[in-house]
Amino acid sequence: MDNPTSGNAHVSRRDYFIFGYNISHSLSPTLHNTGFRELGLPHHFSIHETPAVDESIESIINRPEFGGASVTFPHKLQIGSLLDSISPSAEKVGAINTIVAQGAGSERTLHGDNTDWIGISRCIERSTDFDLKSSAGLVLGAGGAARAACYALQTLGISELLIVNRTLSKAEQMAAHFNGVPSRSFNTLEEASRDAKVAIWVVVACVPADDLSKDRIPAELFTGSETGVLVEMAYRPQVTGMMEAAADRKGWRICRGIDVLEEQAYEQFQMWTGKPAPVKAMRTAMRMKAKGNM
């Protein structure tokens, strides 16, 4: 077997981080440090927790050994002010979850990107065997994750985008922003399920699971189509009310928030290292860690 470190002797160590708040149980260090070890890279990923984007973050990203960072709540909107450039997709989503340090010395720049939408998109693509261009996609919520979901569905070429949010004005603002696909806004799941012009084959839930027990989910949401895919962005509980409702339909497949976390992290890993993520090793380590956290 080849020694994975043999081609990395010239690679300088880089430090990577996750920036956010209440992130002590983040699985990102396990994912990325496993990937670095598997490929024989000298890098290290750690947690840096702050309630706001402050001087400590600014100091870290300006260090020459800083390689990049994952950015989570509540920093995704504020971090852009410290960066040199932002990708078109991050601008469209309106949030940055990835920082990449590019170049070195006087040529060094910090670039902001978004891989959340990629994680959602990949989960949907690998779970579907139907034509997305003939289906409607429903997004529940109007926060940052919902914006990433809307962008993913728009990019996948969904026929119609339905946005459901308790505050209708926020859903309407989001629908107007993602106008590359016919979009409509609703107050309730019942209204959206009833008024969809084509069958809803994709549902992305981006609200706390506690807000939505199974008895509050209209039966027609998952009965309008024989097959479909639910992406449940909530991490806890392990089985949400939305997942229970979808599981009653045999043709519906379910992707969890942890699946999206994986997929977007693999994209981050490649952005940082220029190498494909060692998916099998990273997934195994993360799932073992996740079981220990339950």
Buried (B, 14 or more C-beta within 10 A) or exposed (E): EEEEEEEBEEBEEBBBBBBBEEBEEBBBBBBBBBBBBBBBBEBBBEBBBBEEBEEEBEEBBEEEEBBBBBBBBBBBBBBBEBBEEBBEBBEBBBBBBBBBBBEEEEEEEBBBBBBBBBBBBBBBEEBBEBEBEEBBBBBBBBBBBBBBBBBBBBBBEBBBBBBBBEEBEBBBBBBEBBEEBEBBBBEBBBBBBEEBEBBBBBBBBBBEBEBBEBEEBBEBBBBBBEBBBBBBBBBEEEBBBBBBBBBEBEEBBBBBBBBBBBBBBBBBBBBBBEEEBBBEBBBEBBBEBBEEEE
